[in-house]
Amino acid sequence: MSELKGLCVITVTPFHEDGSLDEESLRKLTDFYIDCGVHGMTILGIMGEAHKLSEVERMQVIDIVLHQTKARVPVIVGCSAPGSYLAAEWALKAEQAGAAAVMIAPPVNLRNEDMLIRYFAMIAEHISIPIVLQDEPVTTGVRLSPAFIARLVEKLPLIQYVKLEEAPTTIKISSILELTDLRIFGGLGGMYLYEELNRGAVGIMTGFAYPEILVKTYDLFTAGNQDEARAYFYRYLPLIRFEAQLGIGGVTIRKETFKLRQTIASSHVRFPGTPVDKRTMQELQDMIAFLGLS
């Protein structure tokens, strides 16, 4: 497998208004992402509402996306689970289906480092594709120090990537790279992409609803045009910041934006999910128009 890099977009899972899986919109969305130039797709993450999907639906999403990509981009499958047995089962199924890698976060509130190592080791025994370690302490309640990450990857070489979402990500990127050869992806809604690349990140995993902006920023930066990349990225930072707001942010506002872009048919988010009020939607549309994106 070629090295993962660039924008490996965190993919939303489209639903019909009644909450059922919208397979047609998922196929359309997959093509949309690839047409935007993304370097990979990450499915069944937190923003993909994986925790709200049945086992059958999880496999439907995997099969649809892998079939629709037609190997044009690598697909990373989220396989986080409360227990190692379940995570290993999901990871093996993802590998058998054709995933390029799996993304796994620590179990919620499991802060014993020896148990964390055992958790990931039990998963790694069942697969041969790379693991992306998802460092997301807000959701998991688990803080992974750079020293522990170095210890973990020394024992488990299958962990080759980190998706980093502990702010400030810039400082942690430098700390991890001082101790390991891991390839690091930023997150946090895309708000620090330029700074993360400048610190040595190989890309970003986020679900910003204008992925082509992040793709162009990455392409400019890696082509050696850092000043142009920064100017271009900073122009659209207000929209990235607006979309990343807690509460109204994340899945709901991104789905509303994808609906505005006529990429998915419905912005439905499975309950519990925070709806976007009319004034916020107007503010979103005003910002999109102001930036010339409408």
C-alpha positions in Angstrom: 0.0 0.0 0.0 1.3 3.5 -0.8 1.8 5.8 2.1 -1.3 7.7 3.4 -0.9 11.5 3.1 -2.8 14.7 2.2 -6.5 15.0 2.9 -8.0 11.7 4.0 -11.4 13.2 4.4 -13.6 12.1 7.4 -16.7 11.0 5.6 -20.3 11.8 6.7 -22.9 9.0 6.5 -26.0 10.2 4.6 -29.4 9.2 5.8 -32.9 9.7 4.5 -35.3 11.9 6.4 -36.7 8.8 8.2 -33.2 7.9 9.4 -32.5 5.0 7.1 -29.2 4.7 5.3 -29.2 6.7 2.0 -27.0 4.5 -0.3 -27.5 6.7 -3.4 -26.3 9.8 -1.6 -23.3 7.8 -0.2 -22.3 6.8 -3.7 -22.7 10.4 -4.9 -20.8 11.8 -2.0 -17.9 9.4 -2.6 -17.5 10.5 -6.2 -17.8 14.2 -5.0 -14.9 13.7 -2.5 -12.7 12.1 -5.2 -13.6 14.8 -7.7 -12.5 17.4 -5.1 -9.1 15.7 -5.2 -9.0 14.1 -1.8 -6.1 11.8 -1.2 -8.0 9.2 0.8 -11.3 8.6 2.6 -11.8 7.8 6.2 -15.2 6.2 6.9 -17.0 5.2 10.1 -15.4 7.8 12.3 -17.1 9.9 14.9 -18.4 12.3 12.2 -19.6 9.3 10.2 -22.0 8.5 13.1 -20.5 5.0 13.3 -21.7 4.7 16.9 -25.3 5.1 15.6 -25.0 2.3 13.0 -25.9 -1.3 13.2 -23.4 -4.0 12.3 -25.3 -4.6 9.1 -25.2 -0.9 8.2 -21.5 -0.6 9.0 -20.8 -3.3 6.4 -23.1 -1.6 4.0 -21.1 1.6 4.3 -17.8 -0.2 3.9 -19.0 -2.2 0.8 -20.6 0.8 -0.9 -17.6 3.2 -0.4 -15.0 0.6 -1.4 -17.0 -0.4 -4.5 -17.6 3.3 -5.5 -14.0 4.4 -5.1 -12.8 1.7 -7.5 -9.4 1.9 -5.8 -9.0 5.5 -6.9 -8.1 6.5 -3.3 -7.2 4.5 -0.2 -10.0 3.9 2.3 -9.4 4.0 6.0 -12.1 2.3 8.2 -12.9 3.4 11.7 -13.0 0.3 14.0 -13.0 1.8 17.5 -14.9 -0.3 20.0 -15.3 -0.6 23.8 -13.5 -4.0 23.7 -10.6 -5.4 21.8 -12.5 -8.5 20.6 -15.1 -6.4 18.9 -12.5 -3.9 17.5 -10.4 -6.8 16.2 -13.4 -8.3 14.5 -14.4 -5.1 12.8 -10.7 -4.5 11.8 -10.4 -7.9 10.2 -13.7 -7.4 8.3 -12.4 -4.1 7.0 -9.2 -5.6 5.8 -11.0 -8.5 4.1 -13.2 -5.9 2.4 -10.2 -4.1 1.0 -9.5 -1.3 3.4 -6.0 0.3 3.2 -5.9 0.9 7.0 -8.0 1.0 10.1 -8.4 3.9 12.6 -8.8 3.0 16.2 -9.1 5.1 19.3 -8.6 4.0 22.9 -11.7 2.7 24.7 -13.5 5.5 26.6 -11.9 6.4 29.9 -9.3 3.5 29.8 -6.3 5.3 31.3 -4.2 2.3 32.3 -1.2 2.4 29.9 -0.5 -1.4 30.2 -4.1 -2.2 29.4 -4.0 0.2 26.5 -1.0 -1.5 25.0 -2.7 -4.9 25.5 -5.9 -3.6 23.8 -4.1 -2.5 20.7 -1.9 -5.6 20.7 -4.9 -7.9 20.7 -6.2 -6.0 17.6 -2.9 -6.0 15.8 -2.7 -9.8 16.1 -5.7 -10.2 13.8 -4.8 -7.9 10.9 -1.9 -7.0 8.6 -2.8 -3.5 7.4 -1.6 -0.3 9.2 -3.4 1.1 12.2 -4.1 4.8 12.5 -4.1 5.7 16.2 -6.9 8.1 16.9 -5.8 10.5 19.6 -9.0 12.3 20.5 -9.1 12.9 24.3 -12.3 15.0 24.2 -14.4 12.0 23.2 -12.4 9.2 24.7 -11.4 10.9 28.0 -7.9 9.3 27.4 -4.8 11.5 27.0 -2.0 9.8 25.1 1.3 11.5 26.0 4.1 11.6 23.3 6.2 9.3 25.5 3.4 6.7 25.7 2.7 6.9 22.0 6.4 6.2 21.4 6.3 3.3 23.8 3.2 1.9 22.1 4.5 2.1 18.5 7.8 0.5 19.6 5.9 -2.5 20.8 3.4 -2.5 17.9 5.0 -1.5 14.6 1.6 -1.9 12.8 0.7 1.5 14.3 2.1 3.7 11.6 0.0 6.8 11.8 -1.6 9.1 14.4 -4.7 11.2 13.9 -3.9 14.0 16.4 -6.7 16.0 18.0 -5.3 17.1 21.3 -4.8 20.9 21.2 -2.3 22.4 20.8 -1.6 20.0 18.0 1.4 21.9 16.7 3.4 21.3 19.9 2.4 17.7 20.2 3.4 17.0 16.6 6.9 18.2 17.3 7.1 16.2 20.5 6.0 13.0 18.8 8.3 13.5 15.9 11.2 13.9 18.3 10.5 10.4 19.6 9.2 8.4 16.7 9.0 8.1 12.9 5.2 8.1 13.0 3.3 9.9 10.2 1.0 12.4 11.7 -2.4 13.6 10.5 -4.0 16.7 12.0 -7.7 17.1 12.8 -9.7 19.6 14.8 -11.9 20.5 11.9 -9.0 21.6 9.8 -8.4 24.8 11.7 -4.6 24.4 12.0 -3.8 22.6 8.7 -1.1 25.1 7.6 0.6 25.1 11.0 0.4 21.3 11.3 2.0 20.9 7.9 4.7 23.4 8.9 5.4 21.2 12.0 5.8 18.1 9.9 2.4 16.5 9.6 1.8 14.5 6.5 -1.8 15.6 6.1 -5.1 16.0 7.8 -8.2 13.9 8.5 -11.2 16.1 8.9 -14.7 16.5 7.4 -14.7 20.1 6.3 -17.5 20.4 3.7 -15.2 22.3 1.2 -12.5 19.6 0.9 -11.1 21.1 -2.2 -9.8 24.1 -0.1 -7.8 21.8 2.1 -6.6 19.8 -0.9 -5.3 23.0 -2.6 -3.7 24.2 0.6 -1.8 20.8 0.9 -0.9 20.8 -2.7 0.5 24.3 -2.6 2.5 23.6 0.6 4.0 20.3 -0.6 4.9 22.0 -3.9 7.1 24.4 -2.0 4.7 27.4 -2.2 4.3 27.8 1.5 3.5 31.5 1.5 0.8 31.0 -1.2 -0.6 28.0 0.8 -0.8 30.1 3.9 -2.5 33.1 2.2 -5.0 30.8 0.5 -5.8 28.8 3.6 -6.2 31.9 5.8 -8.7 33.3 3.4 -11.1 30.5 4.2 -10.3 30.1 7.8 -13.4 31.9 9.0 -15.6 29.3 7.4 -13.5 26.5 8.8 -13.8 28.1 12.3 -17.6 28.6 11.9 -18.2 25.0 10.8 -16.1 23.7 13.7 -18.2 25.3 16.5 -19.1 22.9 19.3 -22.8 22.2 19.7 -23.9 23.4 16.2 -20.7 22.2 14.6 -19.5 18.9 13.4 -21.9 16.5 11.8 -25.0 18.6 11.6 -23.6 21.8 10.1 -21.5 19.8 7.7 -24.4 17.8 6.5 -26.4 21.1 6.0 -23.5 22.4 3.9 -23.3 19.2 1.8 -27.0 19.5 1.2 -26.6 23.1 0.1 -23.9 21.8 -2.3 -26.5 19.3 -3.6 -24.2 16.4 -2.7 -26.6 14.6 -0.3 -30.3 14.6 -0.4 -31.0 15.1 3.3 -29.1 16.7 6.2 -30.7 14.2 8.7 -28.5 13.4 11.7 -29.6 10.4 13.9 -30.7 11.3 17.4 -29.1 12.5 19.6 -27.9 15.3 17.3 -28.0 19.1 17.6 -30.1 20.7 14.9 -29.0 23.9 13.1 -31.4 26.9 13.7 -32.6 29.2 10.9 -30.3 32.1 12.0 -27.2 29.9 12.0 -28.1 28.6 8.5 -28.5 32.2 7.3 -25.1 33.1 8.8 -23.6 30.0 7.1 -25.1 31.0 3.7 -23.9 34.6 4.1 -20.4 33.4 4.8 -20.3 31.1 1.9 -21.5 33.9 -0.4 -19.0 36.4 1.1 -16.2 34.0 0.3 -17.4 33.4 -3.2 -18.2 29.8 -2.7 -21.9 29.8 -3.4 
